[in-house]
Amino acid sequence: MFHVEANTSRMRKRDRLNRLLNIRTYVRGIIAILVVAMCLGRLLYFAILVTHMVQSLHMNDFGKFYYSAQLFLHRGGMYEPTLATAIPVGQSEVREFLNMNPPHFHLLILPFAFLEPGHALLLWTILNLVALGISLRLIGAELGFRWTAMRVFAAVVMVLFCSATETIVITGQLTFLLLLPITLAWIAARRGNWNRAALYLGICTSIKPFIGIFLIYLVLARRLQAAATMAAAATSCYLIGLVVFGWQAHLDWLRALSAVDWTWASMNGSLAALPARAFGDTPYYVPILYSPRLVAPITAILALLVIAISLTIFLRDESQDTGDRTFAGLLITAQLVSPLGWVYYLWFVAGPALALWRTRHDRPSVLRGRLALMSVPGLVAPLGVTLLWNHSTWGGITLGSLYVWSTLLLWGTVLADWRSATKFPIEARSTDDVYYRPGGPMSGSAQCYPV
């Protein structure tokens, strides 16, 4: 009798467990369906954005590249206004947003200029997606990250719902193409090969000058050979541009740069956007105090302060994971201090940010976790959110500057990570808690990493 009751009790427990497992499986299935439906909805939203970008904005930023290349082929001025430079702002105003990229960059665009606009945009999109895929694969290989089906799915979800991705879709920018050499530079640097890293960084700097902050870092860190390599790589790119496109194209490019007056733009995540929206003349936001003369000095003070703090900390950083932290910190710093630090540049931090995230438990920090969590809204908020409160005096520096605050919070997250690393040095931990892995900090030697 006792055995029968015991068996019955075990059977009941097993039935309850099976029902619980079935419920969990059902819930997971529902969640998976919802996520897939959201992804499909996001893709539909992107399709609508692309349609608007092609029909109303004439391919937006990619259109600027495309028509500049066509002007060169037809012996015209590369930086003249085109269909793609006239951008509607507000309800009834149109402003000229000229091509900001240097002449030599258009060597990459010239083959596209022989295609029809739609075909050129399609090929450009495919090329960028391939570059993104290669970059993610390189990051995974460097970090020993095994790409399971679930992780691939999670990566796709994060790519789709990242606000930086949305701005790439609406602009047709080259972010994913540049992500590849920046990722290669990060990998080379964390393996101690700074000369190779400097070569990649020099090429990227020749296209996006704000990345030149690495040159300042290399000089101050007394990595003079790497600094010379970086400077030579950037200079070589400009010399090639001079040979192919001539002096006039470069003079026109410099004039286009000097005409920039749209730091107030919604997708600008740099420090310059804050005073521009608070004190300047913008078509979207109501200034707190209309005083355009305050914009330039406040921007300069904020930028110099962030540069000084970043360089001071990262030059002194000799803690564990200093390579990843320095690369992430300098890239975010560069975006903050650039006059046009568009939010889509945040993708550049993908490699070092993931590396720091994977080792975060070795450097416990409540502050770092809170700052990272507070940055999330700006990392996923659609571009339209920045205009929801634009008729209010405070709208420009609150919701309108959501991307700026998220970028600042990410910068603070890296600084908090450094602070935590100084409190929990690897030498203080038990040798039983580490494993051996080559590469890591920028010294180039093999390192012990916490499990």
N, C-alpha and C positions, 0 to 999 in steps of 0.2 A: 504493500500500500504506500509506504514511504517513497519507494523508488518511482512509482507511478506519479505521485504528486510532484516529485522533483523533476521528472521528465516534462510533465505538463507545464511547470513553472518556467523551465528552460525554453520550451517551445513558445510560450507566450512572450518571453523576453526577446526571442529571436524574431517573432512576428512584429513586435513593436519596433525593433531595430530596422527590420526590412522596410516597414512603413515609413520610418523616419528617413531612411536612405532614399526611398522612392520620392518622398516629398522634396528632399534636397536636390535630387536629380531633376525633378519637375521645375523647381524654382530656378535652378541654374539654366535649364533649357529656356525658360521664359526670359531670363535676363539676357541670354545669348541672342535670342530672337529680337528683343528690344534694341540691343546694341547694334545688331546688323541692320535693323530698320533705321536707326539713327544714322548709321554710316551711309546708307543709301540716300537718306534725306539730305545729308551733308553733301554728297556727290551731286545731287540734283541742285542744291543751292550753289555749288561751285559752277555747275553748267550755266545757271542763270547769270552768275557773275561774269563768266567768260563771254556769254552772249552780249551782255552790256558793255564789257570791255572792248569787244571787237566792233560792235555797231555804233556805240556812242562815243567811245574814247579812242577809236582807231588803233587798237591794240596797246594803248597806254604806254608804259615804259618800253616794252619790246617794240612798239611802233616807233618810238623815238630812235632806238638803235637801228631798226630796219630802214626807216626813211633817211637817216643820216648816211647809211651805207649806200643807199640808192643815189643820194645827192652826190656822193663822191664818185660813183661810177659814171654819173652824167655830168661831171666836172662842175658841180655846184658847191656852195658852201655847206660843209657838213653840219654846222650848228645854226643854220637858219631855221626860223619857225616852219613847222610842218603841220599836217593834219593832226598828228599825235601830240603836239606840244600845246595845243589849245584845249584847256581843261575847264569844264564848267565848275564854278564854285558858288555856293549859295544857290539862290533860286533864279537869278537873272544875270549873273556875272560870269565872264570867261576870262581866265588869266593864262599867260604863257608860262609853261613849265618846260624849260629847255633841257636838252640832253646834257647830263652832267659827266658822262664817261669820257675818258681821254681817247684821242684818235687811235692809238695802237690797239685798244680793245676791239675796235671794229674790224680788225683782221679776222676775228672769230665770226663776225656777223656777215662779212662779204658774201660767203656762199649762200646765205639765206636770202640775200637781196636779189638773187636771180630767180627766186621762186615767187609764186603768187602769195599774197599776204596770209591767207588762211593756211596754206600748206607750210609756209615758213613758221607760223606760230605753232602748228601741230608738231613739226620736227623739233622746234625749240623746246617745247614741253616734254617731248620724249627724251631729249638729250638731258634735260634737267632731272627728270625722274630716274634715269639711268645713273647719273652722277650721285643722286641721293641714295640709291640702292647700294652703289659701290662704297660710298662713305659709311653707311650703317654697317655694312659687312666688315669693313676695315676696323671700325670701332669695336665691333663684337669680337673680332679675331684678336685685337690688341688686349682686350680685357678678359679674354678667355670666356667669352659669353656664348653659350650654346643656343642657337636660334631654333627653339621648338616651335611647333605650330601655334601654340597659345601665345608665345612671346612675339611671334610675327604678327599675329592678330592684334595684340596689345599695341605694338609699334604702329600698325596701320591706323588704329583708333587715335593714338596720340598725334600722329602726323595730320590726320584729317581735322581734328578739333583744335589744333594749335592756332592761335590767332595770327602767328607769324605766317603760317601756311595760307591763310585766307588772303593776307595782303600780297603774297607772292602770286596767287591766282588772279587777283584783280589788277596787278601791275605787269605781270609777265617778267619779273625781275630775274637776275642771274644768280640768286642766292645759293641754290643747290649746286650750281657749277662751281662757285667759289668755295663751297663747303668741302669739296674734295681736296684741293691743295691745302686748305687750312687744316683739315684732318691729317693729311700726310705730314704737315709741319709739326703738329702736336705729337704725333707718333714718333717722329724723328727726335724731337726735343726730349720727350720722356725717356728715350733710349740713350740720351746723352749726345746725339749727333746734331749739335746746334748749327753746324755749317749747312747741312742739308735742310734743316728747318728754316734757316735764314734764306735759303734759295727760294723756297716756296713762299715764305712771307714777303720777300721782296717783289715777287711777281704779283701777289695779291695787293700789296701796297701801291703798286703802279696803277692799279685799277681803282682801289678804294684807299685813298691816302690816310684815312684815320687809323688803319692797321699799322701805320708807321710808328705808333707808340712802342712797338716791339724794338725798333731801332734805338730809341732812347733807353729802353731797358737794357739792351745788350751793351751799349756804351757804358752806362753806369755800373753794370755788372762786370765790366772789364772783359767781356767776351768780344774783343776787338776784331778778331778774325771773322767771327760770325756777323758782326755789325758791318764789316767791309763787304762780305758776301751779299748781305741783304741790300746794301746800298748799290752795289754793282748790278745786282739782278734788276732792281727797279730802274736804274739808269739805262741799262741795256734795253729794257722794254720801251722807254721813251725814245731812245736813239733809233730803234727800229721804226717807231711811229713817225719820227722826223723824216727818215729815208722814204717811207712809203707815202705818207700823207702830206708832208711838207710843213714849212713854218706857219703858213697862214692858218692851217687847220688848228694848230696849237694855240695861236693867238686868239682865234675865235672861241676855242674851248675855254681859255682863261677868262675871256669876256663873259661867256655863259656862266661860269662859276661866280664871277663878281656880281651877276644880276640876281643871285639867289635872294629871295625875300619871303620864302614860304616856310620858315621854321615853325610856324603855327600849325602846319598841316596835321590832321588827326592821327595819322600813323607814325608821326615822328615821336620816337621814344627817348630823345636826348634831352639834356638839361636845358638846351637853348629853347625848347618848346615852352617851358614854364614862364619865363619872363615875356616871351613873345605873346602868349595868350593872356597874361595878366596885365601887360602894359602896352602892347602893340596894337596895330591896326590889322584885324583879321576879318575875313568874310563869314566866319562860323561862330566866333565866340565874342561875348561882351567883356571888355577889359575891366578889371577891378578899378584901375586908375589909368586913364589914357595919357601915357607919357612915353612915347617911343624912344626918347633919349636914354631912358633907364635900361632898355633891353640889352644893349651891347655890354655895358660895364657889369651888370648883374650876371650875364651869361659868362663873361670872362672870369669873374670871381669864382663862380660855382665850378667851372671847368678846371681852373688852376687848383682849387681846393681838392677836388676829386683826384686829379692827377698826382698831386703831392702825397696824399694819403696812400694811394695805390702803390706808387713807386717806393715809398718809404717802407711799407709793409712787405711787399713782394721781394724787394732787394734784401731784406733782413730775414726772410723766411727760409729757415734751414730744417724745418720740421718734416715729418713724414708726408708724402704726397705733395710736396712743394711744387713739382712739375705741373701736375694737373691744376692745382690751385692757382699758380701763377698764370698759366695759359687762360683759364676761365676768367680770372680777375682782370687781366689786361684786355681781353676781348670785350668784356662788359664795360670796362673803363673807356675803351676806345669808342664804343657806341654812345656812352653818356656824354662824352666831351665833343663828339662830332656835331657840327651844326645840324646835319641831317642824319640823325641816327635812327633810321627807319626800323620799325619793330621786326621786320623780316630778317634783320641781321642777327637776331637772337639764335637763329639756327647754327651760327658759327660755333656756339659754345657746346654743341651736342656731345662731342667726345669727352672733353675734360669734365663736363658736368655729370655725365653718367659715371665716369670713373670715381669722382668724389662721392656720388650717391652710393655706390656699391661698397665703399669703405667707411661710410658715415658712422657705423656703430663703434668704430675704433676711436672716435672722437666725440663722445657724448656731448650734446649741446642743446639745451632747451631753446635758447635764443635763435640758433640757426634753424631749428625746426619751425619756430613761429614765423620767422621772416620768410622762409621758403613757402609756408602755407599761405601767408598774406599775399605773396606774389602771384598765386594761382589765378585769381580772377582776371588779371590783365593778360595772362598767358592763354586764356581760352575765350575771352570776351570778343564777340564779333565787332567789326569796325564800326557798325552803326551805333553801338552802345556809347561811343565817345561823343555822339551828337545828341543824346537824349535830353541833356540839360543845358544845351548851348545858349538858350535865351536868358539864363541866369548869370548874374555877375560872377558867381563862384563856379559856374559850370566848366569854364575853361581850364581851371587848375584842379578840378576834382575828377569828374567822369571824363572830361575832355582830355585829361592828362593821365588816364589810367595806365597807358603803356609806359609812360615815364616813371610812374610810381612803382610799377612792377619791375622795371629794369633797375631802379634804385634798390628795391628790396632784394633782388638777386645779387646785386653788388654787395649789399650788407650781409647776405647769406654767406658769400665767399669770405668776407672779413670775419664773420663769426666762426666760420670753419677754421680759419687761421688761428683765431684766439683759442679755440678749443684744442687745436693741435699742439699749441704751446703748453697747454695744461696737462695733456696726456701724451707725452713723448713716447716713442716706440721703445726706447731703452728702459723705461720704467715698467714695461710689461714683462710677464714671464716668457722665457724662451720657448716654453711649450705651446704658446698660443700664436706662433707665427709659422709661415711656410715660405719656402724660397721661390722667388720668381725674378727673372732678369728684367732689367729696366725699371723705371719708376721715377724717382726724383731726377732732376736734370744733371746730376753728377756723372751719369753714364755708367755707374757701377751697378753690379747686381745688388738687390736689396731684399730684406726680409719684410714680408707683408703680413699684417694681422689676418687671421682667419675670420 
